[in-house]
């Protein structure tokens, strides 16, 4: 869930968060050690092969996420400005991801929340959401995010986006065809388990014909744009849809780091998560309060057996 959360992608522009940003940077080495240190196996213990996608993010990705300063209203020039800043000042220290967060496909969203009264979505003929041209003009003529991704890559950085799980409500209303399948949008959706805080999407029924093909189609699109990182929201705990996303990424022809959000992941699913995602949230939104910081240590203790 969104609200005014502080994410792992630190703020580069918001002055009011300068202290929090500096605090985060000061403790970052310890956090990285905690997150990346693997348990040393006993001599002679069997070694298992890790999934290939683990190599795509061997340490926790560091970068900038547009949510914290711009919410759902970021525009192309703001993304480029932050890419310029990161390339100049932070890339040499390991910062490399520029991530466009939620609702980049809505023309008339609002700051400080979401326009859920009369949002104007932008979608292609196959029910796939695409960038709003009034916010990302380089996406014109069907180019999507490729020009912006190319700009970010030219700075020696990587480009990412946020998506919501499922299929767009407007795709179901239009009964859009699904690329690579004879099924249509109305064949693969259910209103059950719809996201409670944002009503853009319906749940995909994972075992229906066309379900995997829909996820395949959107990740093929993202791969053609040059996307390196995808944060999938409202997906935590949805193991069936996580599996669809994993398969879609593995077959899209591009290494795309997968991040699961928000909280809701359980330690009993740790092996499944390790075999399907690069990273996942273990808590809800983190606020700049001591009680939240204290809770992080308790959560880390529960997950420490599964680190590495």
Secondary structure, DSSP 8 states (H G I E B T S, - for coil): --SS---SS--SS-GGGHHHHHHHHHHHHHHHHHHH------TT-------GGGGGGSS---EEETHHHHTT---HHHHHHHHHHHHHHTGGGT--EEEE-S-TTBTT--TTS---SS--B-B-TTS-B---TTT-GGGTTTTTTHHHHHHHHHTT-EEEEEEESSEEHHHHHHT-B-TTSS-BHHHHEESTT--SS--SEEEE-TTSTTHHHHHHHHHHHHHHHT--EEEEET-TT-HHHHHHHHHHHHTTTS--EEEE-SS---GGGHHHHHTT-SEE--SS---SSHHHHHHHHHHHHHHGGG--
